[in-house]
């Protein structure tokens, strides 16, 4: 939730840089050798800079292509603002480690998110972030996920029965849609104690509004002008975004009101809350807490936004790989059958740690198709990045996928090979090689990573044991689309019962 990744998604924290590298960075900060203008980069036009080269649906690809052309540290200009881009892993790790003191999320990004009602852990900074982080972390520990496991298993069984019925009737399965509904149900169930059941309730309005807002957010993030803040320039789609944001907020307020009623009936929930929302309410109501109702609403909305798209897209990309590589799919099916035994769905949370090949396959999907291929940061003070002087407020894009691509550590780097992660993979979602950043890194790594990995393992083990994945004949391949997260344009995969 603190990082989009799933999510991110999507744990697999990036790891910390070596201490000598940090001290070296401080020395470089005292004696920077280059200015931003000295860096290579696309020329662009005199007025617009490179704005016209930015394709909003392929924004990440544009930055990665420039990285291949200009190297791991370059700059580009949008109007009168110079943007810095890095694909150096050690520099990225240092930047992530320096949050929130030296680095922050870009103020523009935070404002755009808050316009959509998500003022919470994802957007706040400094001391406010520290206070909210402690609160949210208590609601997302492995112990909390273990207590939630029976509900997670029930939601996974619901998904299996839906797919089983569709396959038996010869109906196509909209895997992408069902995965989003499943992850939304899990997120709302854990965070708010509500069984939304958007999986079986087709065209759930909350899911539809969240999907719409994700798309609008991506368009706004890559727009050089905040035209939607000017009444005369606001388009119908932007007015609908305002309405969708209001509807999401109203839904969350309804969940909050219901949680308060539960807590009035059972005061013990104030000491032992059963979900994140109850924990937020209990903390807000304590004397001198400093929390407001808006903190409760903002973090509840943030949880819904952060938990749905990142995890479902990670599973979608993994399914796309497995459908095209039957050998790897069968290896996963054999492991799932062994760990699940006679059950159709994993019924013991301890089995999550035994799904080692699934863990490795998930890492490999995250390497090739991370839901957060880029991350934007902004320094609070003048600093040096490598030997480059970087003024405070400069936008820095970290190319999280490209930094792994260019490192040269991976043999056959363009191929999906889960076995590359098996040595040392402990199944807990951590990356012992410290080569990936799918859940961010440093102090602001994603607190929801354990939940995300549990969801992925539950759904994918169920899928692998009970169904065979096949590409849809003649269908166009899935393309990468940037919608705040990296989303597959389609999922041309069909299911067959085992």
Beta strands, then each sheet from edge to edge (+ up, - down):
strand 1: 73-78
strand 2: 81-86
strand 3: 103-104
strand 4: 374-379
strand 5: 383-385
strand 6: 388-390
strand 7: 395-399
strand 8: 467-471
strand 9: 480-482
strand 10: 486-488
strand 11: 493-497
sheet 1: 1+ 2- 7- 4+ 3-
sheet 2: 5+ 6-
sheet 3: 8+ 11-
sheet 4: 9+ 10-
end
